[in-house]
Amino acid sequence: MKVLYFSWIKDNIGKNEEDLSLNDNIKTISDLINYLITINENYKKAFSDISIIRFSKNMNLVNIDEMIDNDDEIAFFPPMTGG
């Protein structure tokens, strides 16, 4: 699975993308976040308030309970604003 990070999420984690192989226990974006925050304090800080993070799966906006698998591209980014 390719995981992309944008804006302050990227800044906190220290990378803009990574490739992960997920085990069978990670079925949703929520599960993925719960896994990521166990990696280190940078991930924990980046995902400390998931209410202000948006998610996409294969370039489509999705909810935190969206089902995922190893062939997906998941992106995490702050809310978009217009102007």
C-alpha positions as CSV (number, residue, x, y, z in Angstrom):
1,M,0.0,0.0,0.0
2,K,1.3,3.5,-0.8
3,V,0.6,6.0,1.9
4,L,0.9,9.7,1.2
5,Y,1.2,12.5,3.7
6,F,0.6,16.2,3.0
7,S,1.1,19.6,4.7
8,W,1.7,19.5,8.5
9,I,1.1,15.8,8.6
10,K,4.1,15.3,6.3
11,D,6.1,17.8,8.4
12,N,5.4,15.9,11.6
13,I,6.1,12.5,10.2
14,G,9.2,13.6,8.3
15,K,8.3,12.0,5.0
16,N,5.8,12.6,2.2
17,E,5.1,8.9,1.4
18,E,5.9,5.3,2.2
19,D,5.1,1.8,1.1
20,L,3.5,-0.5,3.7
21,S,2.5,-4.1,3.6
22,L,-0.5,-4.5,5.9
23,N,-1.4,-7.5,7.9
24,D,-4.9,-8.9,8.0
25,N,-5.9,-7.0,11.1
26,I,-5.8,-3.6,9.2
27,K,-9.0,-3.5,7.3
28,T,-10.0,0.2,7.5
29,I,-8.4,3.7,7.5
30,S,-9.1,3.8,11.2
31,D,-7.2,0.5,11.7
32,L,-4.3,2.0,9.6
33,I,-4.1,5.1,11.7
34,N,-4.2,3.0,14.9
35,Y,-1.2,1.1,13.4
36,L,0.7,4.2,12.3
37,I,0.6,5.8,15.7
38,T,2.4,2.8,17.2
39,I,5.4,3.4,14.9
40,N,6.8,6.4,16.9
41,E,6.0,9.7,18.5
42,N,6.0,11.6,15.2
43,Y,3.1,9.6,13.9
44,K,1.3,9.9,17.2
45,K,1.7,13.7,17.1
46,A,0.6,13.8,13.4
47,F,-2.6,11.8,14.1
48,S,-3.3,13.3,17.6
49,D,-6.6,14.9,16.3
50,I,-8.0,12.9,13.5
51,S,-11.1,15.2,13.4
52,I,-9.0,17.7,11.4
53,I,-7.5,15.1,8.9
54,R,-9.1,14.1,5.7
55,F,-8.6,10.8,3.9
56,S,-8.5,9.6,0.3
57,K,-8.4,6.1,-1.1
58,N,-7.2,5.9,-4.7
59,M,-7.8,9.7,-5.1
60,N,-11.4,9.7,-3.8
61,L,-12.4,11.3,-0.5
62,V,-13.5,8.6,1.9
63,N,-14.6,8.2,5.6
64,I,-12.4,6.8,8.4
65,D,-14.3,3.5,8.2
66,E,-13.5,2.9,4.6
67,M,-12.3,-0.6,3.8
68,I,-8.7,-0.8,2.5
69,D,-6.2,-3.3,1.2
70,N,-2.6,-3.5,0.1
71,D,-3.3,-2.5,-3.5
72,D,-4.7,0.9,-2.4
73,E,-3.2,4.4,-2.3
74,I,-4.2,6.2,0.9
75,A,-3.6,9.9,1.4
76,F,-3.8,11.9,4.6
77,F,-4.2,15.7,4.4
78,P,-5.7,18.7,6.2
79,P,-9.1,20.1,5.2
80,M,-9.1,22.0,1.9
81,T,-10.2,25.6,1.8
82,G,-11.3,27.8,-1.0
83,G,-11.0,31.4,-1.6
